[in-house]
Amino acid sequence: MPPELSDQHVAAICRVLIDHGVQFVIIGGVAARLHDTGHATVDVDICPSTDDVNLTRLAAALSDLGARLRVSGDPDGVPFEPHAEMLRQVELMTLITEHGPLDLCFVPDGFPGGYVSLSEHASVVEIASVDVPVASWRMSSHPSGRRADRRTSLRSHLSKLAFDAREGRASPRRVRGKSARGPLRTRNDR
């Protein structure tokens, strides 16, 4: 299994997305980790906005990240040319970038509204000096949206909070309150 992504890798990916003006919310394992659940992960999962301007910005950011399609048996990934029209046709892309693995999930299970649904309850969390939008830990820890997964996450989160309180630990990241706002699965594969 690949090593867990460091905060610096996550921040480097997010910095490029933010510099391009991409609207997105971190979901999945990194979101759970940023909410101090103790969850380990090896990739960054994001749910980007699907409006036309954002998809154009996302395509440019993916190019700058050197994104390649992540496929089994090819650690370097398969080159592709990201563009808005192609991104509009997919629900899920698994990528490898210069800073580590990145998954794009446009319509996470349990959240048919995608970015719009998740961004309503997102917080901004500072990670390695980069402010990143992170979905609520209740909504993000398992993109599957399965109730059993959320219960497990809740138990894990509460256990970690109780342990940290007993040990007198505080979270190393600052939460800044509400935010303002194979490799491919297409919309037709549902």
N, C-alpha and C positions, 0 to 999 in steps of 0.2 A: 504494500500500500504506500502511495506517495506520502511525503511528510505534510503535516498541517501547514496551511498558509500562515505566514507571519503577518502582523499588523502592517508592516512596511509594504508587503506585496499587495495586500488588500487596498491600502491607501494609494499605491502607485496606479493600480487599475482605476480606482475611483477618481483620482486626480485627472487622468486623461478624459474620462467621461464628463466630469464637471467642467474642465477647461473648454470642452466642445459645446457646453450648454445642454447636455443630454439630461432629460428629466427621467429619473429612475428611482427605484426604491430597492435597497438590499433586502433579500429574503433568504430563507433557508438557513443553513448551518452557520454562516458568518453572522447573520442577524441574531441568531440564538446566542452565539458566542459574545457578540457585542452587548447583549442584554445580560451578560454574566451568568449564563446557565451552565457553563462548563462544557458545552458542546464543542467537539473538535470537527474540523472540516478540511477538505483539501481543495475546494474551489469556491469561487465567488458566484453566488446566484443573484441575479438582478431581474426585476420586473420593470422594463422600460415603458414609457408612454408610447402609444401607437399612432400619434398624430403624424401627419406627413413631414412637418418641419423636424420633429424629434427623430424620426427614422432617418432623415438625411444627415442629421448631426451624429446619430449613432453609427451610421455607416462610415463617416469620416473618422470617428473615434476608433472604431474597430481597425481601420486601415493604419492609423497611427500606433495602435497597440500591436500591430503585426499579427492580428488574429488569423488563426487557421482552424479548420474544422477538426475537432478532436475525434479520432476514430481508434477503435481497438487495434492493437498491433503496430501502430505508427506513432511513436512518441513525439515526433515533430509535427504531426498533424498534416492535413491536406490543405494546400493553398486555395483560396477562393477570393473573389473580388466582391466585397460587401457593397450593396447599394440598396436604397430605400425600397425599391419595388420588390426585391428578393426578400428583404426583411418583413415586408407586409404579408408575405405568403406563408410564413412559418409561425408556429406556436412555441417551439423550443429549439435552441441551438446550443450545442456543447462545443466550446472553443478552447484553444490553447493560445495564450498570448505571451509576449516577452516577459510579463510579470507573473504568469501563472494561469491556471485554468479559470475560465469564465463561462458561466451558463446564462443564456438569455431565456427567460420564461415569460412570454407575453401574456399568457392566460393560465396562472397557477391553478391547480385543482382546488376547488372550493371557493375560488374568487373569479367568477366569470367577468367581473368588471375590470380585472387586471390592475393596472397602475392606478386607475381612478379610485377603485375600492381600497387598495392598500395605502395609497398616499394620504388618505383622509385621517388615518390614525398613526402616521409615521412620526418619528422623532428624528432630530438631527443629533448625531453622535460624533464626537471628535475622535479620530483614530489617526495616530502618527501625524498630528497637526493638520489633518484634512477633515472638514465637516462633511459627513456623509448622511444621506437620508436612509433611515432604517425602519422597516415595517415593525409594527407593534409585535413584541415577542409572542403574544398569544396567536397572532395571525401568521407569523413568519417561520416559526421553528420547523415546520414540516409542510412543504409546498403541497403535499398530498391532501392536506386538509382533513385527514382522518381523525375522528374524535379520540381514538385510543392513543394516537401519536401526540396529540395536544395534551392529554392527561399525563402521559409520561414526561413530556416537556415541563409541564406545570410542577409535577413532583420533583423533578431534577432541579428546576429553578428555585423552588421553595427550600429544598434541602441545602442548596448552595448558599442562599441568603441566610439561612439559619446558622450554617457553619461559619460564614464570614462574620456574622454578628457576634457569635461566641468568641471568635478569634480577634475581634476588634478591627477587622479589615474593611476598607472602603473600596468602592469601585474605582479602577484606575482611569476610567473614561468619563467624560462629562456628557450628560444628556441635556440637550438644550430645549426640551419641550416639543411641541407640535411643529411640524414643518409646514411651510406654506403649500406648499404643494409637491441504435446508431446515433449521429450528430444532429439531425434535423427531424422535426415532426411538423408537418404542414397542417394547416387548418382543415384540410380535407381528410386527414388521417384519423379524425375523431371517431 
